[in-house]
Amino acid sequence: MQKLILLTGAGFAGLSVIIGAFGSHALKELLEANQRTDTFNLGVTYQFYHSLALLLIGGLMFKIPHRFMHYAAWSHIAGIILFSGSLYMLCLTANTKWGAITPLGGVLFIAGWVFLTIAISKSM
């Protein structure tokens, strides 16, 4: 499981760099026209930070083999997909209904950090 989490974190981190570059260059005119540049950048930023969190969790799983570490990892993965993914879709389609999904991703990010905190506190 650790290897999967580490690979997912590394993959999402690399993908955030690619998406950020694509947004800055290929999508620049579209994002500026829709006034969504800040929204797109927020999606990239949260994706990158939570990709790093996955790498942290994957590394900590070797020392803290608690089930809440798994919950933390899956919460961050789902959070990236829902939070950042919905922001990307909002920017690309200009359909504001995607914005309704974003808070669910945010809640999953918070849950991931809570699960990580619980796992660490129970390990010591």
C-alpha positions as CSV (number, residue, x, y, z in Angstrom):
1,M,0.0,0.0,0.0
2,Q,2.8,2.4,0.8
3,K,4.2,2.1,-2.7
4,L,0.8,2.8,-4.3
5,I,0.4,6.0,-2.1
6,L,4.0,7.1,-2.9
7,L,3.5,6.5,-6.6
8,T,0.1,8.3,-6.5
9,G,1.6,11.3,-4.7
10,A,4.5,11.5,-7.1
11,G,2.2,11.2,-10.1
12,F,-0.2,13.9,-8.9
13,A,2.7,16.2,-8.1
14,G,4.2,15.8,-11.6
15,L,0.7,16.2,-13.1
16,S,0.2,19.4,-11.1
17,V,3.3,20.9,-12.7
18,I,2.1,19.8,-16.2
19,I,-1.4,21.2,-15.6
20,G,0.0,24.4,-14.2
21,A,2.2,24.9,-17.3
22,F,-0.6,24.0,-19.6
23,G,-2.8,26.5,-17.9
24,S,-0.2,29.2,-18.1
25,H,0.5,28.8,-21.8
26,A,-2.1,26.8,-23.8
27,L,-5.1,27.9,-21.7
28,K,-4.0,31.4,-20.9
29,E,-6.4,33.2,-23.2
30,L,-9.4,31.1,-22.2
31,L,-8.7,31.5,-18.5
32,E,-8.2,35.2,-18.8
33,A,-11.4,35.6,-21.0
34,N,-13.4,33.7,-18.4
35,Q,-11.6,35.5,-15.5
36,R,-10.7,32.1,-14.0
37,T,-6.9,32.3,-13.9
38,D,-7.0,32.5,-10.0
39,T,-9.4,29.6,-9.8
40,F,-7.3,27.4,-12.0
41,N,-4.1,28.3,-10.1
42,L,-5.9,27.5,-6.8
43,G,-6.7,24.0,-8.2
44,V,-3.0,23.5,-9.2
45,T,-1.8,24.7,-5.8
46,Y,-4.0,22.5,-3.7
47,Q,-3.2,19.5,-6.0
48,F,0.5,20.1,-5.5
49,Y,0.3,20.6,-1.7
50,H,-1.8,17.5,-1.2
51,S,0.4,15.5,-3.5
52,L,3.2,16.3,-1.1
53,A,1.0,15.2,1.7
54,L,0.5,11.9,0.0
55,L,4.3,11.5,-0.2
56,L,4.5,12.4,3.5
57,I,1.8,9.8,4.4
58,G,3.4,7.2,2.2
59,G,6.7,7.7,3.9
60,L,5.2,7.7,7.4
61,M,3.3,4.5,6.7
62,F,6.6,2.6,7.1
63,K,6.9,3.9,10.7
64,I,3.2,4.3,11.6
65,P,1.3,1.2,10.3
66,H,-2.1,2.5,11.5
67,R,-5.3,2.1,9.5
68,F,-6.0,5.9,9.8
69,M,-2.9,6.4,7.6
70,H,-4.8,4.7,4.8
71,Y,-7.9,6.8,5.5
72,A,-5.7,9.9,5.3
73,A,-4.2,8.9,2.0
74,W,-7.5,8.0,0.4
75,S,-9.1,11.2,1.7
76,H,-6.3,13.2,0.1
77,I,-6.6,11.3,-3.2
78,A,-10.4,11.9,-3.4
79,G,-9.9,15.5,-2.3
80,I,-7.5,16.2,-5.1
81,I,-9.9,14.6,-7.6
82,L,-13.0,16.4,-6.3
83,F,-11.5,19.8,-5.3
84,S,-8.9,20.4,-8.0
85,G,-10.8,18.4,-10.6
86,S,-14.0,20.5,-10.1
87,L,-12.0,23.7,-10.3
88,Y,-10.4,22.6,-13.5
89,M,-13.8,21.7,-15.0
90,L,-15.3,25.0,-13.8
91,C,-12.5,26.9,-15.6
92,L,-12.6,24.8,-18.8
93,T,-16.4,24.6,-19.2
94,A,-17.5,27.8,-17.5
95,N,-20.3,25.7,-16.0
96,T,-20.8,27.0,-12.5
97,K,-22.4,23.7,-11.3
98,W,-18.9,22.3,-11.0
99,G,-18.4,24.7,-8.1
100,A,-20.8,22.7,-6.0
101,I,-18.4,19.8,-5.9
102,T,-15.4,21.8,-4.7
103,P,-16.4,22.0,-1.0
104,L,-16.7,18.2,-0.9
105,G,-13.1,18.0,-1.9
106,G,-12.2,20.5,0.7
107,V,-13.9,18.5,3.4
108,L,-12.0,15.4,2.2
109,F,-8.7,17.4,2.5
110,I,-9.6,18.3,6.1
111,A,-10.6,14.7,6.9
112,G,-7.2,13.6,5.5
113,W,-5.4,15.9,7.9
114,V,-7.5,14.8,10.8
115,F,-6.9,11.1,10.0
116,L,-3.2,11.8,9.8
117,T,-3.3,13.6,13.1
118,I,-5.2,10.7,14.8
119,A,-2.8,8.1,13.3
120,I,0.3,10.0,14.6
121,S,-1.3,10.6,18.0
122,K,-2.2,6.9,18.4
123,S,1.3,5.8,17.4
124,M,3.2,7.4,20.2
